[in-house]
Amino acid sequence: MLETQAYTCPYCGEPAEAVLDLSGGDQSYYEDCPVCCRPILFQLSTDGDQWSLDVRREDD
């Protein structure tokens, strides 16, 4: 169950796209920004067919 989600880097403001695996349920993980290479905290929440993605700076 893969989905894509557009997001904006919380450091440099550049747009990017994440590929999300919804089959793993709620998840928190870090990925580096593809532009500025800073670590972004991704927090994926799933509830049945509903899901949401929150992206934050590492120091937030």
N, CA, C and O atoms as a Tinker XYZ file with bonds, in Angstrom:
   240  protein
     1  N      0.835000   -1.172000    0.000000    73     2
     2  CA     0.000000    0.000000    0.000000    64     1     3
     3  C      0.886000    1.243000    0.000000    63     2     4     5
     4  O      1.157000    1.809000    1.059000    81     3
     5  N      1.326000    1.659000   -1.147000    73     3     6
     6  CA     2.195000    2.829000   -1.261000    64     5     7
     7  C      1.391000    4.041000   -1.704000    63     6     8     9
     8  O      0.509000    3.945000   -2.557000    81     7
     9  N      1.711000    5.169000   -1.114000    73     7    10
    10  CA     1.110000    6.459000   -1.470000    64     9    11
    11  C      2.240000    7.464000   -1.632000    63    10    12    13
    12  O      3.313000    7.296000   -1.053000    81    11
    13  N      2.004000    8.496000   -2.409000    73    11    14
    14  CA     2.955000    9.593000   -2.496000    64    13    15
    15  C      2.320000   10.833000   -1.881000    63    14    16    17
    16  O      1.107000   11.030000   -1.951000    81    15
    17  N      3.166000   11.662000   -1.277000    73    15    18
    18  CA     2.684000   12.880000   -0.633000    64    17    19
    19  C      3.696000   13.992000   -0.871000    63    18    20    21
    20  O      4.881000   13.839000   -0.578000    81    19
    21  N      3.226000   15.093000   -1.396000    73    19    22
    22  CA     4.084000   16.270000   -1.550000    64    21    23
    23  C      4.270000   16.922000   -0.187000    63    22    24    25
    24  O      3.360000   16.920000    0.642000    81    23
    25  N      5.452000   17.477000    0.037000    73    23    26
    26  CA     5.724000   18.209000    1.274000    64    25    27
    27  C      6.736000   19.300000    0.974000    63    26    28    29
    28  O      7.351000   19.317000   -0.093000    81    27
    29  N      6.903000   20.202000    1.918000    73    27    30
    30  CA     7.878000   21.283000    1.811000    64    29    31
    31  C      8.923000   21.090000    2.890000    63    30    32    33
    32  O      8.577000   20.878000    4.053000    81    31
    33  N     10.186000   21.159000    2.531000    73    31    34
    34  CA    11.259000   20.999000    3.509000    64    33    35
    35  C     11.139000   22.088000    4.570000    63    34    36    37
    36  O     11.055000   23.268000    4.231000    81    35
    37  N     11.131000   21.707000    5.855000    73    35    38
    38  CA    11.013000   22.707000    6.918000    64    37    39
    39  C     12.280000   23.537000    7.108000    63    38    40    41
    40  O     12.264000   24.500000    7.874000    81    39
    41  N     13.365000   23.197000    6.442000    73    39    42
    42  CA    14.610000   23.966000    6.529000    64    41    43
    43  C     14.747000   24.943000    5.362000    63    42    44    45
    44  O     14.840000   26.154000    5.563000    81    43
    45  N     14.758000   24.408000    4.150000    73    43    46
    46  CA    15.058000   25.255000    2.985000    64    45    47
    47  C     13.817000   25.691000    2.218000    63    46    48    49
    48  O     13.901000   26.566000    1.355000    81    47
    49  N     12.660000   25.091000    2.521000    73    47    50
    50  CA    11.415000   25.494000    1.874000    64    49    51
    51  C     11.198000   24.917000    0.483000    63    50    52    53
    52  O     10.226000   25.272000   -0.184000    81    51
    53  N     12.075000   24.041000    0.036000    73    51    54
    54  CA    11.925000   23.452000   -1.290000    64    53    55
    55  C     10.859000   22.361000   -1.280000    63    54    56    57
    56  O     10.747000   21.616000   -0.306000    81    55
    57  N     10.077000   22.258000   -2.350000    73    55    58
    58  CA     9.083000   21.188000   -2.432000    64    57    59
    59  C      9.757000   19.852000   -2.744000    63    58    60    61
    60  O     10.775000   19.806000   -3.434000    81    59
    61  N      9.180000   18.776000   -2.232000    73    59    62
    62  CA     9.677000   17.424000   -2.479000    64    61    63
    63  C      8.494000   16.476000   -2.381000    63    62    64    65
    64  O      7.376000   16.891000   -2.075000    81    63
    65  N      8.748000   15.210000   -2.642000    73    63    66
    66  CA     7.687000   14.215000   -2.580000    64    65    67
    67  C      8.187000   12.996000   -1.822000    63    66    68    69
    68  O      9.308000   12.535000   -2.040000    81    67
    69  N      7.349000   12.476000   -0.930000    73    67    70
    70  CA     7.683000   11.290000   -0.148000    64    69    71
    71  C      6.847000   10.118000   -0.643000    63    70    72    73
    72  O      5.679000   10.277000   -1.000000    81    71
    73  N      7.460000    8.942000   -0.660000    73    71    74
    74  CA     6.737000    7.703000   -0.936000    64    73    75
    75  C      6.495000    7.036000    0.413000    63    74    76    77
    76  O      7.442000    6.732000    1.139000    81    75
    77  N      5.225000    6.810000    0.745000    73    75    78
    78  CA     4.839000    6.306000    2.058000    64    77    79
    79  C      4.309000    4.880000    1.959000    63    78    80    81
    80  O      3.502000    4.569000    1.083000    81    79
    81  N      4.766000    4.021000    2.858000    73    79    82
    82  CA     4.268000    2.659000    2.954000    64    81    83
    83  C      3.253000    2.613000    4.091000    63    82    84    85
    84  O      3.628000    2.551000    5.262000    81    83
    85  N      1.983000    2.644000    3.747000    73    83    86
    86  CA     0.920000    2.701000    4.747000    64    85    87
    87  C      0.677000    1.362000    5.435000    63    86    88    89
    88  O     -0.010000    1.317000    6.456000    81    87
    89  N      1.223000    0.275000    4.901000    73    87    90
    90  CA     0.978000   -1.045000    5.474000    64    89    91
    91  C      1.658000   -1.228000    6.827000    63    90    92    93
    92  O      1.323000   -2.158000    7.561000    81    91
    93  N      2.618000   -0.349000    7.174000    73    91    94
    94  CA     3.322000   -0.461000    8.451000    64    93    95
    95  C      2.643000    0.245000    9.601000    63    94    96    97
    96  O      3.162000    0.224000   10.717000    81    95
    97  N      1.489000    0.876000    9.370000    73    95    98
    98  CA     0.799000    1.595000   10.434000    64    97    99
    99  C      1.489000    2.902000   10.774000    63    98   100   101
   100  O      2.222000    3.453000    9.953000    81    99
   101  N      1.258000    3.404000   11.989000    73    99   102
   102  CA     1.862000    4.663000   12.426000    64   101   103
   103  C      3.380000    4.521000   12.444000    63   102   104   105
   104  O      3.910000    3.503000   12.889000    81   103
   105  N      4.079000    5.553000   11.955000    73   103   106
   106  CA     5.534000    5.501000   11.853000    64   105   107
   107  C      6.132000    6.871000   12.120000    63   106   108   109
   108  O      5.523000    7.897000   11.815000    81   107
   109  N      7.328000    6.878000   12.691000    73   107   110
   110  CA     8.154000    8.080000   12.816000    64   109   111
   111  C      9.542000    7.701000   12.348000    63   110   112   113
   112  O     10.118000    6.720000   12.817000    81   111
   113  N     10.079000    8.478000   11.423000    73   111   114
   114  CA    11.409000    8.183000   10.896000    64   113   115
   115  C     12.023000    9.451000   10.319000    63   114   116   117
   116  O     11.326000   10.439000   10.087000    81   115
   117  N     13.326000    9.414000   10.091000    73   115   118
   118  CA    14.049000   10.545000    9.524000    64   117   119
   119  C     14.470000   10.237000    8.092000    63   118   120   121
   120  O     14.871000    9.119000    7.770000    81   119
   121  N     14.369000   11.251000    7.245000    73   119   122
   122  CA    14.922000   11.208000    5.889000    64   121   123
   123  C     15.581000   12.553000    5.653000    63   122   124   125
   124  O     15.118000   13.580000    6.148000    81   123
   125  N     16.661000   12.540000    4.895000    73   123   126
   126  CA    17.340000   13.783000    4.558000    64   125   127
   127  C     16.616000   14.482000    3.417000    63   126   128   129
   128  O     16.109000   13.834000    2.502000    81   127
   129  N     16.573000   15.802000    3.477000    73   127   130
   130  CA    16.009000   16.600000    2.396000    64   129   131
   131  C     16.824000   16.333000    1.127000    63   130   132   133
   132  O     18.054000   16.336000    1.181000    81   131
   133  N     16.162000   16.102000   -0.012000    73   131   134
   134  CA    16.902000   15.857000   -1.248000    64   133   135
   135  C     17.630000   17.096000   -1.779000    63   134   136   137
   136  O     18.467000   16.977000   -2.675000    81   135
   137  N     17.325000   18.278000   -1.243000    73   135   138
   138  CA    17.959000   19.512000   -1.704000    64   137   139
   139  C     19.063000   19.965000   -0.751000    63   138   140   141
   140  O     20.207000   20.138000   -1.170000    81   139
   141  N     18.727000   20.161000    0.539000    73   139   142
   142  CA    19.702000   20.720000    1.485000    64   141   143
   143  C     20.357000   19.668000    2.380000    63   142   144   145
   144  O     21.271000   19.982000    3.142000    81   143
   145  N     19.890000   18.421000    2.288000    73   143   146
   146  CA    20.460000   17.268000    3.004000    64   145   147
   147  C     20.311000   17.321000    4.528000    63   146   148   149
   148  O     20.984000   16.567000    5.230000    81   147
   149  N     19.462000   18.176000    5.046000    73   147   150
   150  CA    19.222000   18.200000    6.492000    64   149   151
   151  C     18.196000   17.142000    6.871000    63   150   152   153
   152  O     17.331000   16.806000    6.062000    81   151
   153  N     18.277000   16.603000    8.104000    73   151   154
   154  CA    17.359000   15.527000    8.513000    64   153   155
   155  C     15.963000   16.057000    8.839000    63   154   156   157
   156  O     15.806000   16.993000    9.623000    81   155
   157  N     14.964000   15.443000    8.227000    73   155   158
   158  CA    13.564000   15.811000    8.430000    64   157   159
   159  C     12.884000   14.663000    9.171000    63   158   160   161
   160  O     13.047000   13.499000    8.807000    81   159
   161  N     12.119000   14.998000   10.212000    73   159   162
   162  CA    11.339000   14.008000   10.943000    64   161   163
   163  C      9.992000   13.853000   10.244000    63   162   164   165
   164  O      9.227000   14.811000   10.132000    81   163
   165  N      9.712000   12.640000    9.778000    73   163   166
   166  CA     8.431000   12.309000    9.169000    64   165   167
   167  C      7.606000   11.558000   10.207000    63   166   168   169
   168  O      8.073000   10.580000   10.789000    81   167
   169  N      6.380000   12.018000   10.437000    73   167   170
   170  CA     5.471000   11.343000   11.358000    64   169   171
   171  C      4.204000   10.992000   10.583000    63   170   172   173
   172  O      3.404000   11.858000   10.231000    81   171
   173  N      4.048000    9.693000   10.330000    73   171   174
   174  CA     2.922000    9.183000    9.570000    64   173   175
   175  C      1.900000    8.593000   10.527000    63   174   176   177
   176  O      2.227000    7.732000   11.344000    81   175
   177  N      0.673000    9.056000   10.423000    73   175   178
   178  CA    -0.432000    8.528000   11.235000    64   177   179
   179  C     -1.433000    7.872000   10.296000    63   178   180   181
   180  O     -1.828000    8.452000    9.285000    81   179
   181  N     -1.836000    6.654000   10.644000    73   179   182
   182  CA    -2.806000    5.931000    9.821000    64   181   183
   183  C     -3.989000    5.519000   10.685000    63   182   184   185
   184  O     -3.835000    5.186000   11.860000    81   183
   185  N     -5.160000    5.546000   10.087000    73   183   186
   186  CA    -6.376000    5.113000   10.764000    64   185   187
   187  C     -7.327000    4.590000    9.689000    63   186   188   189
   188  O     -8.109000    5.347000    9.115000    81   187
   189  N     -7.250000    3.295000    9.427000    73   187   190
   190  CA    -8.072000    2.723000    8.361000    64   189   191
   191  C     -7.642000    3.275000    7.012000    63   190   192   193
   192  O     -6.471000    3.197000    6.641000    81   191
   193  N     -8.605000    3.836000    6.280000    73   191   194
   194  CA    -8.298000    4.424000    4.974000    64   193   195
   195  C     -7.791000    5.854000    5.086000    63   194   196   197
   196  O     -7.346000    6.428000    4.092000    81   195
   197  N     -7.849000    6.434000    6.269000    73   195   198
   198  CA    -7.397000    7.808000    6.491000    64   197   199
   199  C     -5.945000    7.807000    6.947000    63   198   200   201
   200  O     -5.545000    6.947000    7.733000    81   199
   201  N     -5.158000    8.751000    6.469000    73   199   202
   202  CA    -3.776000    8.877000    6.919000    64   201   203
   203  C     -3.351000   10.335000    6.804000    63   202   204   205
   204  O     -3.949000   11.113000    6.060000    81   203
   205  N     -2.312000   10.692000    7.549000    73   203   206
   206  CA    -1.775000   12.049000    7.476000    64   205   207
   207  C     -0.266000   11.993000    7.699000    63   206   208   209
   208  O      0.250000   11.110000    8.384000    81   207
   209  N      0.413000   12.950000    7.106000    73   207   210
   210  CA     1.863000   13.049000    7.221000    64   209   211
   211  C      2.216000   14.418000    7.775000    63   210   212   213
   212  O      1.725000   15.440000    7.295000    81   211
   213  N      3.069000   14.429000    8.788000    73   211   214
   214  CA     3.571000   15.665000    9.372000    64   213   215
   215  C      5.084000   15.645000    9.218000    63   214   216   217
   216  O      5.727000   14.653000    9.562000    81   215
   217  N      5.664000   16.735000    8.702000    73   215   218
   218  CA     7.120000   16.828000    8.572000    64   217   219
   219  C      7.614000   17.964000    9.451000    63   218   220   221
   220  O      7.018000   19.040000    9.487000    81   219
   221  N      8.709000   17.714000   10.160000    73   219   222
   222  CA     9.251000   18.697000   11.102000    64   221   223
   223  C     10.775000   18.731000   11.043000    63   222   224   225
   224  O     11.426000   17.794000   10.582000    81   223
   225  N     11.308000   19.831000   11.520000    73   223   226
   226  CA    12.760000   19.933000   11.671000    64   225   227
   227  C     13.205000   18.965000   12.780000    63   226   228   229
   228  O     12.426000   18.627000   13.671000    81   227
   229  N     14.431000   18.540000   12.711000    73   227   230
   230  CA    14.968000   17.632000   13.718000    64   229   231
   231  C     14.937000   18.276000   15.102000    63   230   232   233
   232  O     14.745000   17.576000   16.097000    81   231
   233  N     15.121000   19.591000   15.188000    73   231   234
   234  CA    15.211000   20.284000   16.477000    64   233   235
   235  C     13.893000   20.861000   16.964000    63   234   236   237
   236  O     13.886000   21.596000   17.952000    81   235
   237  N     12.772000   20.555000   16.309000    73   235   238
   238  CA    11.451000   21.024000   16.769000    64   237   239
   239  C     10.914000   20.170000   17.886000    63   238   240
   240  O      9.819000   20.426000   18.387000    81   239
